[in-house]
Amino acid sequence: MKARRLAIPGLVEITPLIHADARGYFYESFKDEWFRANVADLGFVQENTSLSRQIGTVRGLHFQAPPVAQGKLIRCIAGAIFDVAVDIRKGSPSYGQWIALELNAENAVQFWIPEGFAHGFLTLRPDTVICYKITAPYAPEVDFGLAWDDPDIGIAWPDIAAEAILSDKDRTQPRLADLPDYFLVSATNGA
């Protein structure tokens, strides 16, 4: 596996070594010791799977606030997604900035998104399945979101997002300017 640190501190793209031949392929999708040494020294408590049947489905931008904040390790095992992380750490030099990766079944790339980021994705193919490991259990009392199309963030979603398929919850999420300061970064503790 190879870890590539992205422009916003904390975000990491993980690419496995794929062994392919005429029969198909094999790769290690997760190795605890490698992850702790190369990405973040922490463990996961749960793995979730999500199916989105239609192209243009948007899920997010979601996050959990302290004291049950979550880090997420995202991978796509069928179909493809435009996967986005937005820095919501107030005081961070990259506050309000975003990074996106295309995750699909062929490239097997994974996206590590630590606490302090909102996460969301847009499906690029029908019947897209993602699996993601999380560092804390689901806690509805601290489950929040951010408007996926907030113009102040300016995510450059692919054109199919113009006809986005959204949940009622995701249609009414607040803009970044209206979001409480759930994650604070001071000059002494860094981003």
SVG drawing of the C-alpha trace seen along z (x, -y; Angstrom):
<svg xmlns="http://www.w3.org/2000/svg" viewBox="-37 -33 42 50">
<polyline fill="none" stroke="black" stroke-width="0.4" points="0.0,0.0 1.1,-3.6 0.0,-6.6 -0.1,-10.0 -0.7,-13.0 -3.0,-15.5 -2.8,-19.4 -5.1,-19.7 -3.3,-18.3 -4.8,-15.1 -6.3,-13.9 -4.6,-10.9 -5.1,-8.9 -4.3,-5.2 -3.5,-3.1 -3.1,0.6 -0.7,2.8 -3.1,4.7 -1.9,8.1 -3.8,8.9 -3.6,11.6 -6.0,13.4 -8.0,14.8 -8.7,11.4 -7.0,9.5 -6.0,9.5 -5.0,6.7 -4.8,6.0 -7.6,3.5 -6.6,2.9 -3.7,3.8 -3.9,2.4 -0.2,2.2 0.5,0.5 -2.4,-2.0 -1.1,-2.9 2.5,-3.3 1.7,-5.2 -1.6,-7.1 -2.9,-7.4 -2.2,-5.5 -5.8,-4.7 -8.3,-1.9 -11.7,-1.4 -14.9,-0.3 -17.3,0.4 -17.5,0.8 -20.6,-0.4 -21.8,0.4 -23.9,-2.0 -25.6,-1.3 -26.8,-4.1 -28.8,-2.8 -28.9,-5.9 -26.2,-8.0 -26.3,-11.6 -27.1,-10.5 -25.5,-12.9 -24.9,-11.8 -23.6,-14.4 -21.9,-16.5 -21.9,-14.6 -19.9,-14.6 -20.1,-13.7 -19.1,-16.3 -17.2,-15.7 -17.3,-13.9 -18.1,-11.2 -16.3,-12.6 -15.5,-10.1 -12.6,-9.5 -13.6,-7.6 -11.7,-5.4 -13.7,-5.3 -13.5,-2.8 -15.8,-2.1 -16.3,1.6 -18.8,1.3 -19.4,-1.7 -17.7,-5.0 -18.0,-8.1 -16.7,-11.7 -15.7,-11.7 -15.3,-15.0 -13.8,-16.1 -14.3,-19.7 -12.2,-21.1 -14.6,-22.4 -11.9,-22.9 -12.4,-26.6 -8.9,-28.2 -7.3,-25.8 -5.4,-27.5 -7.5,-25.3 -10.9,-26.0 -13.7,-25.7 -11.4,-24.2 -12.2,-20.9 -10.4,-18.0 -12.1,-15.4 -10.9,-12.0 -12.6,-9.6 -13.0,-6.3 -14.1,-3.3 -13.9,0.5 -11.1,0.5 -8.6,-1.9 -9.3,-0.6 -8.2,-3.9 -9.2,-4.7 -9.7,-8.1 -8.8,-8.7 -10.8,-11.6 -10.0,-12.3 -12.2,-14.1 -12.9,-17.7 -14.0,-17.2 -17.4,-17.0 -17.7,-14.1 -19.9,-13.5 -20.0,-11.9 -21.7,-11.9 -22.4,-8.7 -20.9,-8.5 -22.3,-5.1 -25.5,-3.2 -25.5,-0.6 -22.5,-2.1 -21.4,-0.5 -19.1,-2.1 -17.6,-0.6 -16.2,-2.7 -14.5,-2.1 -15.2,-4.6 -13.3,-5.4 -16.4,-6.0 -19.9,-4.5 -22.9,-6.3 -24.3,-8.8 -27.5,-10.6 -27.2,-13.3 -24.0,-14.6 -24.7,-13.7 -24.7,-16.9 -24.3,-18.1 -23.3,-20.9 -24.9,-22.0 -23.3,-20.0 -23.8,-23.0 -22.7,-25.9 -21.4,-28.5 -18.9,-29.7 -17.2,-26.3 -17.5,-26.1 -17.1,-22.4 -16.6,-21.7 -19.1,-18.8 -19.3,-16.9 -22.1,-18.1 -24.4,-15.3 -24.8,-17.0 -27.1,-19.5 -29.9,-16.9 -28.7,-15.7 -30.8,-13.1 -30.8,-14.0 -32.4,-12.9 -34.8,-15.4 -32.1,-15.8 -29.4,-16.7 -31.7,-19.3 -31.9,-21.4 -28.3,-21.3 -26.8,-24.6 -24.1,-26.6 -20.6,-26.8 -21.2,-30.4 -24.1,-29.1 -22.3,-26.1 -21.4,-26.2 -17.7,-25.8 -17.7,-22.1 -14.0,-21.7 -11.5,-24.4 -7.9,-24.6 -5.6,-27.0 -2.2,-28.3 -0.7,-26.1 -2.3,-22.8 -2.0,-23.2 -4.3,-21.8"/>
</svg>
